Amino acid sequence: MQLTSLLKDSDKIPFNQMSSRRGMKLAQILLGATVGLGTACLTQGLVAVSGGTTGKSMMMYDFRTLTSLDNWHESSDTVRQPGMSKGAFVIQKTQLFQRAVMFSMINPQPNGAGFVGFATHDGWDLSQHSGIELRVRGQGDNLVYKVNFKHKGQGDGTVSYEAFYEIPKNEWRMVVLPFSEFKPYYRGAEVPDAEPLDTSDITTTILQIVGGVYSDFKQKGTSSLEIDYLKAIP
């Protein structure tokens, strides 16, 4: 998949999800010279491009000011016997800026099974918000990422609620993921009969990159995702 963009860094892109094989939905923005800054043409449907959100947002993780990522732990495919991937999640601090960076090395199985992720178990009541926003930049071999939530104290080996997004290479973007786009998955397969995400009782947040099991795309190799913040939006 290729993604080109004429948008400035200040533009905000809500990444709706498009249909893909076996229920996986992948956000892909396809912009060309004939597409204005007001709309972005998807493979299916249209995505509005907004200059900002209204109402009151709530900062969840401001990596520009956090002093430590000790409450985040790696949750990669090595939790399973055939897993061979690896990641690191660190604070990058220079004399000019600070942000978090998630490094990943995906060594997928032939079917694309493989993932690198980092999780934290803070509790959030996001019931008064419509979704989340991240400011990110991707570099390296892979550009499809996702955010996962678990609710009600669910642990490993349970359904997680996931939203995929794709970003252009080497460009900062603000990604908006509505809660309505978070679908229940278990080990890469959608679980259509699972209960909806309870946004009033979020108990785990996961940042993740995947190899593409059950999906039309496949990813492998090394990548990095720079992250300024993750916040809940009205």
Disulfide bonds with the S-S distance in Angstrom:
none
